[in-house]
């Protein structure tokens, strides 16, 4: 995984750089997409900016990791989940 964090302000004049996420994605595609595909790997842009905005591929990746963890970390039936929830409410 190759992550890139981009600054939202330029160093010259301290002006806001518009489309920071999109420009970083385009830069990564130009540099790496074909190299990954030639080796048979999937390619996704993992970019974020200093305001905390995440690129769409990074958001999707984090969602997929969280979803996997939620599904497979604890295998509880719905009855067990309800029993835990209701027992903590009544105590």
TIBA-145737 format. One line per 5 residues: number of its first residue (from 1); for each residue x negated, y, z of C-alpha. Coordinates in Angstrom, 1 decimal. Each point is the difference from the previous one (the first is absolute). Layout:
// residues N
NUM	X:Y:Z; ...
END
This chain:
// residues 91
1	0.0:0.0:0.0; -1.3:3.4:-0.9; 1.6:2.9:1.9; -0.4:3.7:-0.9; 0.9:3.0:2.2
6	0.3:3.3:-1.8; -0.1:3.5:1.4; 3.0:2.1:-0.8; -2.0:3.3:-0.1; -2.8:0.8:-2.5
11	-3.3:1.1:1.4; 0.0:3.0:-2.3; 2.4:2.7:1.2; 1.7:-2.5:2.4; 3.0:-0.3:-2.4
16	2.5:-2.9:0.2; -0.7:-2.7:-2.6; 3.3:-1.1:-1.6; 0.6:-3.6:-0.8; -2.9:-1.3:2.2
21	1.5:-3.5:0.1; 0.6:-0.2:-3.7; -3.4:1.2:-1.0; -1.7:-2.5:2.3; 2.1:-2.8:-1.4
26	-0.9:1.0:-3.6; -3.7:0.2:1.0; 0.1:-3.5:1.5; 1.8:-1.4:-3.0; -2.6:1.4:-2.4
31	-2.9:-1.4:2.1; 1.3:-3.4:1.2; 3.2:-1.3:-1.6; -1.7:-1.8:-2.9; -2.8:-1.4:2.2
36	2.6:-1.6:2.3; 2.2:-1.4:-2.8; -3.0:-1.5:-1.9; -0.7:-2.1:3.2; 3.7:-0.9:0.3
41	0.8:2.1:3.0; 2.9:2.3:0.6; -0.7:3.7:0.3; 1.7:2.4:2.3; -0.8:3.6:0.9
46	-0.7:0.4:3.7; 0.0:3.7:0.4; 1.0:2.5:2.7; -0.6:3.7:0.6; -1.0:2.0:3.1
51	3.6:1.0:0.7; 0.8:-3.7:0.6; 1.8:-0.5:-3.3; -0.4:-3.5:-1.3; 0.0:-1.1:-3.7
56	2.8:-2.3:-1.1; -2.2:-3.0:-0.4; -1.4:0.4:3.5; 3.5:0.4:1.4; 1.1:-3.2:-1.7
61	-3.0:-1.9:1.2; 0.6:1.1:3.6; 3.7:-0.8:-0.2; -0.9:-3.5:-1.4; -2.5:-0.6:2.9
66	2.6:1.1:2.6; 2.7:-2.0:-1.6; -2.2:-3.1:0.0; -0.9:0.5:3.6; 3.6:0.5:1.0
71	1.1:-3.1:-1.7; -2.7:-2.4:1.1; -1.5:1.2:3.3; 2.9:-1.2:2.2; 2.4:-2.5:-1.3
76	3.1:0.7:2.2; 3.5:-0.9:-0.9; 2.7:2.6:0.0; 1.5:-1.5:3.2; -3.4:0.3:1.8
81	-0.4:3.6:-1.1; 3.5:0.8:1.2; -0.7:-1.7:3.4; -3.2:2.0:0.4; 1.8:3.2:-0.9
86	3.0:-0.5:2.2; -2.0:-1.3:3.0; -2.1:3.2:0.0; 3.1:2.2:-0.2; 1.7:-1.6:3.0
91	-3.0:0.0:2.3
END
